[in-house]
Amino acid sequence: MKRFKNILYHADGDKPSGESLNRAVSLAKSNDARLTVIDVIEEADLADDVQQRYQLNLQDMLRQRRLEQLHALLEPHQGSGLDIQTEVITGTPFIELILHIQHNAHDLLIKAPHPPEGLTQRLFYGSFDLHLLRKCPCPVWIDRPESAHPYRHILAAVDPMDAACNGLNRLILDLASSLAERESAQLHVVHAWEMPGESMLRSGRARISITEVERLLAETEQTHRQRLDDLLRHYDLSSEDSRISLVKQSAAKAITSLARELNADLIVMGTVGRTGLPGLIIGNTAEDILQTTQASVLAVKPDGFVSPVSMP
């Protein structure tokens, strides 16, 4: 985790931060990194004539109040040895956060989740979080308040079959293994595979015997295993390790099921399946996982990703 040197923490109004702020402070301290704590307030909805009549500047009052709240939030960390910067900005929250990240070259965003109102037991990540996970150019770490501190189980989801994503897979494993070491957590790795057209082949319409279909399945699995082992070799791991899962299932189902089985505290995953496509903001697998998991998520983009939110 030493790669992060300019960390942004989003303090989301008066919502509880759980351990997420503590993780941000600890990570910044161990990395000798810069830490900025920020919040975004929307435009004050009070008529101009009312503000003029009573000589009020409601926006400034809200901003000052929120700054005071940020300072109170950070008070327990005054002895951390960090020079923590605070800032309150105005605008549409996810847009302003992304613009701030681009303008200040932040390399990591940490925040607690922002679940949809009234649906906290069913959906953990609301539209605000999904906007960030889809469009933020730097890694986004959304740490659920109930997460163990330190983490106990970290799940890295990889797909070594796409050569264009080799760098992304290495980044996922670099972050997951480093964080597992830092938190004294157990690292698990999952890769899900399927054979395209299997159901059609099994139906008999292609006039291929079941024996031949099974042979093709075995060959497909072996290819996936070899690619996975090629990736894992850099981390002194292999697909035979008990912490490695090669699962014949759709990726979204395999990852969410294994995360639930392990009671994983964190999933480290990519949110874009292919590189070189500016504006491609999220893959279907990542979308499905984010809609169903109750784990914290550290989501990363591949080199070449271009956020659809751009600086003016």
Steps between C-alpha positions, in 0.01 A plus 500: 500500500805728485390619155251753642649841575210743461188359669155658499248410769136594444314579823139466390300752703402364840494136384710265718850432370563182700863394462544656156651824631731305731616293202565815298704658780695180565572448130612860451728480802665172399546621141621845601217620278300819480145470633213734417159468664224651288125537489270634230190701577235577243379848420294654781133509410401837646361785293750777422260773615464333839878477540537865402222616731659338804859548381560127495745302294357155558761327284785644705320410822452140387860476385633638830279266699620201301864603544445508875353151481801377302739644755305328780509174303877525471565600860584143611773494233675821599787303651549282192790710370314570177424843362144421394342754267126568508282646229128553434389564143164565338328321213376160391691269737629225269593747225682734736690212660619372163600849384687554826683168453599593146610853592704390803632168365368288787594134462239347734149589618378348828150536634223326690206377287200714421209251478165600351251633752275229643680215324806459722425135575467404135738726308826615650626732226276784388509698177758744640746216568429341162571828322841511668577135435406541135661834425776581748844482333687386813437191718189529718495330840151487652530366852178385666457610864454141623830378352737330740799704608740370396357304208497121532428382142586683177376367166677594176295443183710458184450410134831391344340403167504853358861584413410868487415482871829350620599829658162530669522147641849569634377821662208315662733237646765754600244696698323198646819321609653817643184582690468141628854523637433841653177387669622146587205374295468183294520562126266306270503516119211408273476454125172388346478332161235376259506337158305715254226305324503209746121480528465499121761227465331288767163538328620286210423760237868523408513119460790470744501209744486556874841336525641761263331780691658375822838490329458860384402600853810335645719677242335835577551455873865407447558811290350719772708320764822555305430871453413534868821321602702729274357796689530347846861397448606860566356469851633152587149357468338237278150389412551195724525718810198472731460880491459502121159432346460410132123488467286388206227761530419851386749744649243707690339196662834338583646812659195595706443140609861451609506838675192395695644156579828649626327790673749710306564844641630643172479419130780641283384509140516681169198689378590515129551190292691643205755774452532763232135601505459852641164540668444123552404538862420159644470136402182298548673266745615785722155658486333175613747450785458854628122460502509183709806488727503607863882513510716809482646561154832628369440562129773581250508604134748387233763725349346709228164548670356845432232632733187631328513784752764741372652821628369815335 
